[in-house]
C-alpha cells in the first residue's frame, strides 16, 4: 500500500479536564486534510500520547478517525507496545475497525535483541491482514532496529514500510537494500528533503501539523525535479523543524506542537502527565518561530 508522501502523527485533542475532546478531534482531522494537505494520519502514535491513553480510548479514536476520514486519507493506527501479545491484540482490534495500516513502535525499555525485534514484528504481521509500518525511534525506545533487521523484515509480505528516525547512513542502507515496494519514511522533519534524495518515499511528521502545506510543496518540488526550489523551501522551514524539538529546556513532544496549534487557533488542549505544558518562556520561543 502507498500511504502517500506526507503523513502526520496526529496529536490527541483534550478538553480542560484532559479528556478526549471529540469535537476537536474531527476539526483537527479536517484541518490536517484540507488545509495542510496530508495524505495520511497516524492515530494514537507517541505524538498522540499513546502511553497515557487507555485501550478503550485508543479503540474509540481508531473508530472515530476511520468514520470521520471517509476515505479522504489513509488512517494508520499506532498499536505498538513493548508487549508482543498486547500489540497483537490491539492490532487485531484496530483491523476490525477498518484502519488502513498499523504503526508499530519498537518495543521500549526491555531492549530486545535484533532477533527478538525480528520475531516480535513477524508475530504481529502474521496476526493481521493489513500493512504494518515499523517505527524505529532509538532516542525514545532505547533500542535501534538495525538496517539489517529492517531489510530482513521487509521481505515479509505484510510489512510494507518503516518510519525511521536513525541517521542518513541507516536510511541509505535500508532504501538500497529493502525488498521491492517497501517504503521508507523519515521520522525526522528536518531530514525530509535529504531522505528523499537517498530514496525515501516521504515523511511521517510532527511539524506538518502547522507547516504541512509547505512541506507538501517542498516534496512536490523535489519530485518534479525543481531541486533548487525544494532546497530554498527546506531552508525556510528548517527553523520550525528544529525549533519544535529544540525549544528552551527541550520540552518533550507533543507539548511544543500542541502549543503551536493552540497559538494558531486550532484548539487541542494540553498534555497529560507525566508530560507538562510549555512554560511561558517556552511558549514565547515557539510563537516566535511563526512570526
Buried (B, 14 or more C-beta within 10 A) or exposed (E): BBBBBBBBBBBBBBBEEBEBBBEBBBBBBEBBBEEBBBBBBBBBBBBBBBEBBEEEBBBBBBBBBBEBBEEBBBBBBBBBBBEBEEBBBBBBBBBEBBBBBBBBBBBBEEBBEBEBBBEBBBEBBEBBEBBBBBBBBBEBBBBBBBBEBBBBBBEBEBBBBBBBBBEBEBBBBBBEBBBEEBBBBBBBBBBBBBBBBBEBBBBBBBBBBBBBBBBBBBBBBBEEEBEEBBBEBBEEBEBBBBBBBEBEEEBBBBBBBBBBBBBEEBBBBBBBEEBEBBBEEBBEBBBEBEE
